[in-house]
Amino acid sequence: MINHLISKKRFIGKSLFKNLNYYTREEENTKRYIKVFLQENMKEERKATRQSYGEILEKLGDENKQVVVLDADLAQATKTSIFAKKFPERFFDLGIAEQNMMGTAAGLALSGKIPFASTFAVFACGRAYDQIRNSICYPNLNVKICATHAGITVGEDGATHQMLEDIALMRVLPNMKVISVSDDVETRWAIKEASKIKGPIYIRLSRLATPIIYEEHQKFEIGKMVQIGTGTDATIFATGVTVSEALKAQEELKEKGINVRVIDVHTIKPIDDEMIIKCAKETKRLISIEDHSIIGGLGSAISEVLTEKFPTKLERMGIKDTFGMSGKAEELMGYFKIDKNAIIDKICD
């Protein structure tokens, strides 16, 4: 059996128990043995979405000569340095001047370029909000705002750098699309897709390395959520770094006889009304989870749809109207109750 597993390592996949159902006809003690083997021998593949962003930008630069990249003295952290190294003539470091960077991006868009403006989420949305609103969204310009280090998973940088309001700020702006990616594959799709779509797009990226969820052939579509699993006991709507936490909870809940479906909400605006209503009709409970304030974020967006189209209770998990704090990312997720254990506790309560 173990030799068979080793030969099937590629098949087993990138997440811990992804294809365990392949062995569902084995005896229960054999299945437990397999799980122990996987835990001890299979390292979960992880990558921060900011790293994926830097890597796909470089490839996009080869494919489309109109792509230009702007940064605000954070190229090493946002990973735009990868693009800068290969295409120095199409890379612009505006220094610690995010407002100027957004204005410059608007000017480049007017000249026919496809600018990707990059900085930390707290600076992109907080410091440069006026320029995004009036210089990019109002004239509906083709600017892609790629904000890394979003949410409390920025970790040790603390409350001043943990942007918990960016989804709320960006989704309220007319003409703006809002995307929050969960893994490497989804990030590479989102960046390439953004380059093809006219108009402003906000893409939320994380500092924390997260598990790779999807296979290369996975299909995504702007405004369409991804359903993982068909459980009817509950639906977990998750976005960004919380998607992998929801999937871990899904596996453990299954062992308790509780079957849930996980919905990856990669596009928060436009929101997928049809999927929300479908899950409300098909499952007993609805839960949203996000590395963001529960005010104005994913939970609020889903609640707006339910209130108008299919009144149903939604249990929102997120940061409860407070600032963050300094600490390791994983510890903060546990403290603010947006990790796997918090989801399990919520559903088993």
C-alpha positions in Angstrom: 0.0 0.0 0.0 2.7 2.5 1.0 4.7 1.8 -2.2 1.5 2.4 -4.2 1.0 5.7 -2.4 4.6 6.8 -3.1 4.0 6.1 -6.8 0.8 8.0 -6.6 2.4 11.1 -4.9 1.7 13.2 -8.0 -1.9 11.9 -8.1 -2.5 12.6 -4.4 -2.2 16.3 -5.2 -1.3 19.5 -3.5 -3.6 19.5 -0.5 -3.4 17.0 2.3 -6.3 14.6 1.7 -7.5 15.9 -1.6 -7.9 12.5 -3.3 -8.5 10.3 -0.2 -11.9 9.3 -1.5 -10.0 7.4 -4.2 -9.5 4.8 -1.4 -13.0 4.8 0.0 -13.5 1.1 -0.5 -10.5 0.3 1.8 -11.1 -0.7 5.4 -11.4 2.1 7.9 -8.1 1.2 9.6 -6.3 1.3 6.3 -7.7 4.7 5.6 -6.5 5.9 9.0 -3.0 4.5 8.2 -3.0 6.4 4.9 -3.8 9.6 6.7 -1.0 9.2 9.1 1.4 8.4 6.2 0.3 11.6 4.4 0.7 13.7 7.5 4.2 12.5 8.1 5.4 12.4 4.5 3.6 14.9 2.3 4.5 18.5 2.7 1.7 20.9 1.8 2.8 23.1 -1.1 2.4 26.8 -0.2 3.0 30.1 -1.8 2.1 33.7 -1.0 -0.2 35.3 -3.5 2.1 38.3 -3.6 4.8 36.0 -4.9 2.4 34.6 -7.5 1.6 38.1 -8.5 5.3 39.0 -9.2 5.9 35.9 -11.2 2.8 36.2 -13.4 3.6 39.9 -14.0 6.9 38.9 -15.6 5.2 36.5 -18.0 2.5 39.0 -18.7 5.2 41.5 -19.6 6.4 39.2 -22.4 2.9 38.6 -23.7 1.6 42.2 -23.7 4.0 45.1 -24.4 1.3 47.6 -23.1 1.6 46.3 -19.6 3.5 48.7 -17.2 4.1 48.4 -13.5 4.2 51.0 -10.8 5.3 50.7 -7.2 5.8 52.9 -4.2 9.2 52.0 -2.8 8.0 48.4 -1.9 9.1 46.4 -5.0 10.9 43.8 -2.9 7.9 43.2 -0.7 5.2 43.4 -3.4 7.4 41.2 -5.7 7.1 43.7 -8.6 10.9 43.6 -8.5 10.7 40.5 -10.6 9.1 42.5 -13.4 11.4 45.4 -12.8 14.5 43.3 -13.3 13.4 42.1 -16.7 11.6 45.2 -18.0 13.3 48.2 -16.3 12.0 50.5 -19.0 8.4 49.6 -18.2 8.7 49.8 -14.4 8.2 53.0 -12.5 9.1 53.4 -8.8 7.3 56.5 -7.6 8.8 56.4 -4.1 6.8 56.8 -0.9 4.1 58.8 -2.8 1.1 56.5 -3.3 -1.2 59.3 -4.3 1.2 60.4 -7.0 1.5 56.8 -8.1 -2.3 56.5 -8.7 -2.4 59.8 -10.6 0.5 58.6 -12.7 -1.2 55.3 -13.3 -4.3 57.2 -14.5 -2.2 59.1 -17.0 -0.5 56.0 -18.3 -4.0 54.4 -18.8 -5.1 57.5 -20.8 -2.1 57.0 -23.1 -3.1 53.4 -23.9 -1.0 51.5 -21.4 -2.2 48.9 -18.9 -0.8 50.0 -15.6 -0.6 47.7 -12.6 -0.2 49.9 -9.5 1.3 48.0 -6.6 1.7 48.7 -2.9 0.5 47.5 0.5 -3.3 47.5 0.9 -3.2 50.0 3.7 -1.4 52.6 1.5 -3.3 51.8 -1.7 -6.8 52.2 -0.2 -6.1 54.4 2.8 -3.6 57.0 1.6 -4.6 57.1 -2.1 -8.4 56.8 -1.8 -9.2 60.2 -3.2 -7.0 59.6 -6.3 -8.6 56.2 -6.9 -12.0 57.6 -6.6 -11.7 60.8 -8.6 -8.8 60.1 -11.0 -9.4 56.4 -11.7 -13.0 55.3 -11.0 -14.8 58.5 -11.9 -13.4 58.5 -15.5 -13.5 54.7 -15.5 -9.8 54.3 -16.5 -8.0 51.0 -17.2 -5.9 50.8 -14.0 -5.2 47.6 -12.0 -4.6 48.2 -8.3 -2.8 45.2 -6.9 -2.6 45.5 -3.1 -0.4 43.1 -1.1 -0.2 42.6 2.6 -3.9 42.9 3.2 -5.7 41.8 6.4 -4.4 40.8 9.8 -2.2 38.1 8.2 0.4 40.9 7.6 1.3 39.7 11.1 4.1 41.3 13.1 3.7 44.7 11.3 0.7 45.3 13.5 -2.5 47.3 13.5 -1.2 50.3 11.5 -0.4 48.0 8.5 -3.2 45.5 8.8 -5.8 46.8 6.3 -9.2 45.5 7.4 -11.3 48.0 5.5 -10.1 47.7 1.9 -12.9 45.5 0.5 -15.5 47.8 1.9 -13.8 50.9 0.5 -13.2 49.5 -2.9 -16.5 47.8 -3.5 -18.5 50.9 -2.8 -16.8 52.8 -5.7 -18.7 52.8 -9.0 -16.9 51.1 -11.9 -14.5 49.2 -9.6 -14.3 45.4 -9.7 -13.0 43.7 -6.5 -11.1 40.4 -6.6 -9.7 38.6 -3.6 -7.6 35.5 -4.6 -7.0 32.4 -2.5 -4.0 30.6 -4.1 -1.2 30.6 -6.7 -3.3 29.3 -9.6 -6.2 31.7 -8.9 -3.8 34.7 -8.6 -2.2 34.0 -12.0 -5.6 33.7 -13.6 -6.8 36.9 -12.0 -3.8 39.0 -13.1 -4.0 37.8 -16.7 -7.8 38.2 -16.8 -7.4 41.8 -15.3 -5.1 42.7 -18.2 -7.9 41.8 -20.7 -10.7 43.7 -19.0 -11.2 47.4 -19.5 -11.7 49.5 -16.4 -10.5 49.7 -12.8 -9.9 46.5 -10.9 -8.8 46.1 -7.3 -6.9 42.8 -6.6 -6.3 41.8 -2.9 -3.1 39.8 -2.2 -1.6 38.4 0.9 1.7 38.3 2.6 1.0 34.9 4.2 2.0 31.8 2.2 -1.1 29.7 1.7 -1.8 26.2 0.3 -2.1 25.7 -3.4 -5.7 24.6 -3.8 -6.3 24.3 -7.5 -4.9 22.2 -10.3 -3.6 24.1 -13.4 -6.6 23.3 -15.5 -9.1 24.9 -13.1 -11.5 27.3 -14.8 -12.5 30.6 -13.3 -14.8 33.4 -14.4 -15.1 37.0 -13.1 -18.2 37.3 -11.0 -18.7 33.5 -10.6 -17.9 31.8 -7.3 -16.3 28.3 -7.2 -18.1 25.6 -5.3 -16.0 22.9 -3.6 -18.0 20.0 -2.3 -21.8 19.4 -2.3 -22.6 19.1 1.4 -26.0 20.3 2.6 -25.4 20.8 6.3 -23.8 24.2 5.7 -22.3 26.5 3.2 -19.0 28.3 4.0 -18.5 31.4 1.9 -14.7 32.2 2.1 -12.3 34.5 0.3 -8.6 35.0 0.2 -6.5 33.3 2.9 -9.7 31.9 4.6 -10.5 29.6 1.7 -7.8 27.1 2.6 -8.9 27.3 6.3 -12.5 26.5 5.2 -11.3 23.5 3.2 -9.3 22.1 6.2 -12.5 22.5 8.3 -14.5 20.8 5.6 -12.3 17.7 5.8 -12.4 17.5 9.6 -16.2 18.1 9.7 -16.7 15.2 7.3 -15.1 12.9 9.8 -17.7 14.0 12.3 -20.5 13.3 9.9 -21.1 16.9 9.0 -21.0 17.6 5.3 -20.4 21.2 4.2 -19.7 22.9 0.9 -17.0 25.6 0.5 -17.6 28.5 -1.8 -14.5 30.4 -3.0 -15.6 34.0 -3.5 -12.7 35.2 -5.6 -14.9 38.0 -7.0 -16.6 40.1 -4.4 -17.8 42.7 -6.9 -19.6 41.9 -9.0 -21.0 39.3 -6.6 -22.5 36.0 -7.7 -26.1 36.4 -6.8 -27.1 33.0 -8.3 -24.7 31.0 -6.2 -25.7 32.7 -3.0 -29.3 32.0 -3.6 -28.6 28.5 -4.7 -26.7 27.7 -1.5 -29.4 29.4 0.6 -32.0 27.0 -0.9 -29.8 23.9 -0.7 -28.1 24.1 2.7 -29.2 24.4 6.3 -26.8 27.1 7.4 -24.9 29.9 5.7 -21.5 31.2 7.1 -19.1 33.7 5.7 -15.5 34.1 6.7 -13.0 36.7 5.8 -9.7 38.3 6.8 -11.4 41.7 6.9 -13.8 43.6 9.0 -17.3 42.1 9.1 -18.5 45.6 8.3 -18.7 46.2 4.6 -16.8 43.1 3.5 -17.7 39.7 2.1 -20.4 39.0 4.7 -22.0 42.4 4.1 -22.0 41.8 0.3 -23.7 38.4 0.7 -26.2 39.8 3.2 -27.2 42.5 0.8 -28.1 39.9 -1.8 -30.0 37.7 0.7 -31.9 40.7 2.1 -33.3 41.7 -1.3 -33.7 38.3 -3.0 -33.9 35.4 -0.6 -34.1 36.4 3.1 -32.0 34.0 5.1 -29.8 34.1 8.2 -26.0 34.5 7.5 -23.5 34.0 10.3 -20.6 36.3 9.6 -17.0 35.4 10.7 -14.4 38.1 10.4 -12.7 40.9 12.4 -15.3 42.3 14.8 -15.1 46.1 14.5 -11.6 46.5 15.9 -8.1 47.1 14.8 -5.6 44.3 14.5 -2.5 43.7 16.6 1.1 42.5 16.2 1.7 38.7 16.2 2.4 35.8 13.9 -0.2 35.5 11.1 -1.4 32.0 12.2 -1.8 33.0 15.8 -3.7 36.1 14.8 -6.1 34.1 12.7 -6.8 32.0 15.8 -7.1 35.0 18.1 -9.6 36.7 15.8 -11.4 33.4 15.1 -11.0 33.2 11.3 -9.1 29.9 11.2 -10.0 26.2 10.7 -10.7 25.6 14.4 -13.0 28.6 14.6 -15.1 27.3 11.7 -15.4 23.9 13.2 -16.4 25.4 16.6 -19.0 27.6 14.8 -20.6 24.7 12.9 -20.5 22.3 15.8 -21.9 24.8 18.3 
